[in-house]
Amino acid sequence: MGLVMVLSASSVEDISATGSPYSKFTSQLIYVSLGVVAFILALYLRPAVLRRVALGSVLVSIALLMAVLVPGIGSKVGGARRWIDVGGFTLQPSEIAKVALIVWGAHLLADRGRKGNLKELLLPLGPVVVLMAALVIAEPNQSTAMIIAAIGAMLLFYSGLSSKLIASLGVAVLVAGVFLALAEGYRSARVAAWLGRTDDALGANYQSNQARYSLADGGLFGVGLGNSTAKWSYLPNAHNDFIFAIIGEELGYLGAGLVIVMFAAITWVGMRIACRVADPFLRLMAATITTLIALQAIINMGYVVGLLPVTGIQLPLLSAGGNSVILVLFMMGLLANAARHEPEAIAALAGGRDGRAGRLLRLPKPLPYIPPRPEVPSGRRPAPRPVPRPVPRQGRAAPARRGPSLPAAPSPYDRLPYGDERFARQRRELPDAPPGPAGGSLAR
């Protein structure tokens, strides 16, 4: 669906620029093909291999975020340095940083879990998240910096940090985001347009207004695939950030609703995998990947329909963009890899019940998760298990003299019919009395 909509949304401008309607579609097709390769490669990566390369990947991503700010290395487009040209291929370090942070953060917090204190959870994850976000803001790219901060919050939340602390961190990030939004002129103009403080129809309000016009023109069933009028240079970035508006115009509310249902299905499947897998590393990674994809989809569709201020976050798997689609498909491969490590899946694959794709690709059999042994403090030996001693045989005890016994379970007949609770309590507190002269007992 993403390829079809990219072709439809970009064909008119491509004809005007290059004479062919397939320019951006061809590029997107190549990127999707590379993303499928990345998806398959992610299926071969064992969790142990992912954990070994986690630290190196996050260090490489930080180095790339620093390199993109250097003139001559980072390409400046539209006043921002966000890309590095490598042999005709454009590399966006901020997208790589998202995946690296998820894998490294899950590796870091998996062994600490819910038993770790606040210091162990925040260090060194917190400083690394702040450093990455600061480098991305320097590009400048505030929306991606907010996503990186959200990834850190997701990792802390799923690793067991209390909801109050997560809410406090969220408020701090929100305040910082508002400050950064008001610090730059174009960001403050977007916020003012979202709040309705400006009526500049050809300025800050233009893009959001055109997106809503497209959705309104689509109606329930849409104007038909390829018949959008907004893509005739009325809606900027129609094939990228605002492709959801073209979907709504050409396929109607039913097509837009189908997109929402598909993202909801991905979210449900991803969280189901995270709940079923036994490895805490895979659990953290799967839950964070799923939440990230859902969050980006919500933000993109939210600002297209006017519920959020306009940002530069793309719609995963649908918007045109090479780095985004490759890395999203790679994360989907990691999610599928985690699904293969569910206990039921491991048992099924060990029994030879692998599917056609597994046999065709010769995927390795997943190994069951074995929890690590608890660490013993240095200088101390684990206490030996107590050996049970044989119990000496004792003579048979003399049978106790039988008396009137009460039923073992409460019975409605135990209640006194006249409510004489004081007499019943005294009766229960009387000690065993010696037998009376007539062979009976005083208790009787």
N, C-alpha and C positions, 0 to 999 in steps of 0.2 A: 504493500500500500504506500509506503514511503517513496519507493521509486516511481510509482505511477503519479503521485501527487507532485513530486519534484519536477517531473517532465511537464506536467500540466501547468505548474505555477511559473516555470522559468522559460517556457518555449517562446513566448512573445519577445521578451527582452533578448534572448539568445539570437533570434532571427534579426533583430535590429542591430546587435553588436557583431555577430559573426556570420550571419546569413544562414545558419543552420539551427533548427530548434533543439538539437540533441547535445549541445555543448556541455551544459551543467549536468544533464542526465548521464552522459557518458562518464564524466568525472565521478558522479555519485555511484554509478554502477561499479566502477573500479574500486572505490572505497568500500562499498558493501561487500564486494568479493574478497578484499583483504580482511574485512571484518569477519566474514565467514571462516576464513583461514585462522584468524585469531581465536574465534569461538572453538574450532576443532583443537587447536593447540592447547587451549585452556583445559580441555578434557583429559589431556595426557599428564598434566601437572599434578603430582601427588601433593597432599598437604604438607609433608615434610620438606619437599622442594620449595614450595611457596614460602614456608617459614624461614628457610635458609637464605632466600634471596630478598626477604622483606626489608631488612635494614639497608642493603645495598640499593634497592629500588627507590627508597625514600631519600637517600643521600644523592642519588643521580637526579631525581626530580628537583631537589633543592638547588643543585648545581645548574640545572637547565633554567630554573626560574631566575637565578642570578645572571646567567649568560644572556637571557633574552633582553635584559635591561642595558646591555653593553651596545653602544652604537657600532654598527658594522657587523654585528652578529644577529641581533634582533631586528626584524623588519618593522618599520613604522608605517602603519596603515590607519588612516582616519585619526591621527593624533595619538595612537596607542601602539606600544611595542608588545605584541602578544605572540608573534610567530617567528620561527627560525626556518630559513630556507635551506634544505639539505638536498642537493642534487635534483632540483625541480619538485621536491616534495615539501610541503609546508608542515612544520611541526609546531604544535601548540603545547608548551610545557604545562600550562595550568590544567589541561585535561589529563595529562599523565600524572600530575600530582594527586588528583582525586583518587585514582586507582591505587597508586603507591601508598597513600595515606590509609586507605581502607585495609589493605593487606597487612601493612606494618602495624597499624593500630590493633587489628584483631589478633595478630601474633603477640603483641606486647601485653594485651589485657587478658588473653585466654588463660594464662597460667595464674593470674592474680584473682580474677573472678570476683565473686561477691565477698570473699574473705579479705580482700585487700583493703587497706585503709585509704583515706582520702589522698594522702601524699603519694602512695604507690599508684593510684589511678591517674592522678594529674601529672605526675612526673614520669618520664619526660614527654608525654603526649601533649600536654598543654603548651609548653614552649615551642614545640615543633609546629603545632597548628597555628600559633600566633606568628611564627616566622614565615610560614607559607602564605598566610593571609596577607601579611605586610608586603611581601614581595609581589603578590598578585595585585594589591592595591596600587603599588608603584607603577604598574604597567601603563595606564590604570584600568582595572577591571573589578569594580566593586561587587557585581553580582556573583562572579565566581569566587571572590573572597568570602562572601556570605555563605556560599555553598560549602567551602572548605571548613568554615567554622561550624556549619551544621553537621558535617561529617564527624568532626570531633565530638560534638554533643551526642550524636547517635551512638558512637562507640562507647562513650561513658554511660549513656542510659542503658544500653543493652548489656553492659558489663556489671551493672548493679549499683550505679551511683543513684542516690536518692532523688526523688522527683523534685524536692524543694531546691536542692543544689542545681539540678538541671534547669529549673525555672529561673533561678537567680542568674545562671550563666546566659540563659536566653534573653533575659531583660537587659543584661550588660551588652550582649551582641546587638540587640535591637537599638539600644541607645547609641552605640557606636555607628551602626548603620545609618541612623537618622542624621547624626552629626556629619558623616561623610557625604550623605546625599545633599545636605544643605551647603556643604563646603564648595562644591563645584556648580557652575552656572547651569550646565545642561541637565545635571541630576536634579537640582532644585526646580528647574522648569518642568521636568517630568512629574515630580511630586505635586507641584502646583496645578498642573493639568489634571492629574488624577483626583485631586481634591476639589476641582471645579473653581479654582481661584483665578483662572485666566481664560479668556475667550479668543485666544489666538488660533483661529481655525486653520491657518496655513503654517503655523509654527509648532509649538509643543503639542497641540491637540490634534495635529493633522493625522499622524499615523494611527493613533487609537481610534479616532473618528472613522477613518477609512476601514479599519478592521470591523467595527460595529456595523457600518453600512454593508459590508460584504456578508456578514452573518444575517442581517435583516433581508437582504436580497435573496438569500438562499431559501428562506421559508422552511417548510417541513420536508420537502423532497429534493430541494436544490434546483439549480438551473441546468444541470447536466454536466457530466465530466468534460472538461475542456472549454466550457462556455463562460468562464468567469470574466467579468469586466474589470475587476480590481487589479488583475495582473497586467493590464495594459498601462503600466507605469503609474497607476493611481495609488497602489499600496506598496511602499518601500519594503524591501526584504520579504517579498511575498513567498519566496521559495525557502526561506530560512526561518527567521524568528516568528513570522506571522503566517506560517503555512496552515495553521489550524483555522484561520479565517477563510482561506481558499477551500479547505475541506468543507467548512460550513456553507460556503456559497455554492459550490458545485454539487455537493452530496446532501445538503440540507441538514436539518437537525437530526435526522436519522443517521446520516454518516458521521456527524460529530458525536452523537451518542454512541455509535459503534466504537469510535476511538476511545471514548471514556470507558466503555465496557472492557475493551482489550487491555487497557492499562490497569483496570481493577482486577482482571484475571491474572495478569503478571504479578500484581501485588499479593493476591491471595496465594498463588502458587509459591512465590518466594518466601512468604512468611510461614507457609506450611512446611517447606523444606527446612527453614531455620528451627522450627519447633520439633522436627523429627530427628534431625541429625544429632549424633551423640558427641562428636568432637566439639569442644567449646570454641576452638579457632574457626572451624567451618560455620558454626552457629552464628558467631559474631559477624563474620564476613558476609554470610548470606543475608542476615537481617539488615545490615547496613547497606549493602548493594540494592536490596529491594526498596528500602526507604528512600535511598537517593534517587532512583529512577522515578518513583512515585512523586517525590517532592519536586523534581524538575518538571514533570508533566503538569503538576498542579499549578506551579508558578507560571509556566508558559501559557497554559489555557486560561489562567486567572487574569493575566494582563491583556490577553487578546479580547476577552469579553468585558474588560473594564473593572474587574474586581480588585486588581492590584496595579501599582504603577508599572510602567513599561521598563523592562530590564532586557538584558541580552542573553537570557538563558534559552537554549534551544529545546525543542520538543524531541525527546529521545526517540530514535529509530525512524523518525518521520522528517525532521528538518534536514536540509542539505548541509553537509559539513563533513569533511574527511576524518579529522581526528575524533570528533564526537561519535560518529557511527562505528568506527573501528573499536574504540575503547568501550562503548556501551555493549557491543557484541562480545567483546572479550570478557566483560563482567557477566554477561549472560552465560558465557561458557563456564566461568567459575561457579555460577549458580547451579548449572547443570551438573558440574563436577561434584558439588556438595550433595546434590540429589542422589548421585550414584553411591554416596557414602552413608546413606540412611541404613540403619540395621536391616530393615526388610529387603532393601535393594542389594546389600552385600550378601545376604543369605540366598537371594534369588540368583544373583550372578555367580556365586560359588557353586550352585547346583546346576549350572549350565543353561539357565533360562535367560540368556542375553538376547537382545533384539537384533534386528538386521543391521542397524547402524553400528552397534558395537562389534558385530562380527566383521562388517565391512572395513571399519577403521582399525580393527584389532586393538581396541582400547584395553589398557591394563586392568586386571581385576582389582577392585578396591579392597583395601585391607581394613579389618575391624579396628575400631578405636580402643586402645588399652590405656586406662587412666594411669598417670605416673604415680609411683610410690611416694608417700609423704616423706619429706626431707627430715633427716635426723640431725639435731644440732651437733656441731663439731665437739669432740671430746666426750660424747655421751653414746652409750650403746643402747639399742632398743631393749626395753625391759622384756625378759623372757616370759613366755606365757605360763601362767600357773598350771602346774600339773594336778589334776584332780586326784585326791587321796581316796582310797577305798573306804567306804563307810562300814564300820564294824557291825557285824550282825548282832542284834539284840534279841533277847527273849520276847516271846509274845506277851504283850501286856494283858493284864486281866481285864476281862470285859466289864465295862462300866455298868452300874446298876441302871436299869431302864426306868425312866420316869415319863411323865406326860411330855411329849415333844411338840413343839410348834412347827408349823409347816415351813419349809425352806423358803418359799417364795411368798410375797404378800398375798393375802387372801382376803376377800371381802368379809369372811367370817371372823377375822381378827379384830374388826372394829366392834367396840362396845355399842350395843344398841341404844344405850341411854346417855352416851357421851361422858362416862365417868373416867376421864383421862387421868386424873390424879390417882385413882385406885389402880389403874393399869400400870402407871409408872412405878408405884410402890411395889406392885407385884413383880415387875421385872427386876427391881433392885434387891429383892430378898435373897439372901444366900441360901445354899442348899441346906435344908433342915434335916436333923436325924429322924429316923422313923418313929412314929408314935407308938403307944402301947398296943394299938390294935393292928400293928403291922403296916399302917399307912404312914404318911409323912405330913408334916405341917404345911408343906407347900401345896399339897393336894387340898 
